[in-house]
Amino acid sequence: MGKEYSFFNHSKCEFFPCHKTNKPEEFNCLFCFCPLYALKDKCGGNFRYTEDGVKDCSQCMLPHVKSNYGYIMGKFSELMELTKLK
């Protein structure tokens, strides 16, 4: 509550909604491309790997739920580890 920056609904987008939902008015587009994708199996979302080894997030609503903003931001340190020079 009171964190308007944590929610953005772009209902006029030609791809809206990009996942099936019964509540399109509550669909959060803020993380249109999930920042947790690179975390592979540690993202916490509902994903699967295709036969070709590609991560398929088409059944995942984790980044599109307003209340998950804190969870996503809490994973930022793990994302930073992926980008460090070795």
N, C-alpha and C positions, 0 to 999 in steps of 0.2 A: 504494500500500500504506500502511496506517495512517491513511488519511484517510477515516474512516467518514462524515464530514459530506458527502462528495462522492457518496454513493449512498443512494437511498431507493427501495425497491420496495414498491408498494402493490397487491399482488396481489388484494386484496379489493375494489378499486375497481370499480364497475359498468362502467367503460369499459376496464378492463385486459385486454390491452394495447391501447393506442390505435393502434398500428402493428403490422403483421405481424412476427413474430419467431420464430426457431427456438429461442431461448434465453430464455423468459419469466422465468426466475429471475435473469437478468442484466440485465433491462430496468430502466433507471433512470428513475424517476418524479420525480426532484428538480426537473427543469425541465419540469413538466407542460405549461405554456404557454411555448414557446421565447422566451427573452429576446432572441434574435437576429432575430426576425421583422421588426422595424422596420428592420433594416439592408439590406433589399431584396436586391439581387444580391450584396452583400458579406458575407452571413452565412457562406458556406462550406459550406452544406448542399445536399442533393439536393432541389431544389424546381423548380417550373415556374409559369408564370403562365397563368391561365385566359383564355379569350377575352374575358372581362369585365375583365381586368387584375388579378384577385385572385391573390395569392400562395398557391399550393397546396403545402403541405409534407407531404402525406399519405404520400409515399414517403421521407421523411427520417428517419433514425435518429440524426443527429448529437447532439441533446441527450439521447438515451436510452442512450448508451454511457458507462459510468463513466469511462473513460479520457479522455473529452472535456471533463471538468470544467474543466481548466486552459485549454483552448482557449476555452471560453465565457467564463470569467472574464477572459481576456486581451483579449476584445473589448469589455469594459466601457467603456474610454475612448472608443471609437467611438459607443457608445450615449449617453454623456454629451454628446458633441458635438451629437447630435440634439435634446437637451433644453435646450440653452443658449438664453437670450433673445437675440434679434438686435437 
